[in-house]
Amino acid sequence: MKARRQAEILRIIGERDIETQEQMLDQLERRGIRATQATISRDIKELNLVKQPGAGGSYRYVVSAARPPQRAAAGRLQNIFKEGVTSCDVAQNIVVVKTMPGLAPGAGAALDAMELEGLVGSLAGDDTVILIMRTAQAAEGLTREIESMLEE
């Protein structure tokens, strides 16, 4: 549930300007996700969200440009994987990560936060994340790493 909620929070702030936690709670509820203000506050901290000036002098939540500590990002990645990733496969230099419906954006954000060596770019849909690696060897190594996380 946490991974789904956090993925939805990232989707919401990507779609619209959110100034307050109350607005975030409202948007989550409209999407069928119930949460408390305390839970949203923890999610904001874990997702490394900050407020930045928006249009007309208002503020909005965005993902911080500052790099989160590597250990915190690794912890989030493992939590998201344990809760939602169903499989991982490789095809040459492309890694395909399958998730439960709605969890790919959160998994993709966690992978992006890891600043993986050899990662050229990523694309997340609803239940699939595509990772384009610089080499086939990098893709195979990442796939092995993801598979080992899934086995834990």
Order of alpha helices (4+ residues) and beta strands (2+ residues): alpha-alpha-alpha-beta-beta-alpha-beta-beta-alpha-beta-beta-alpha
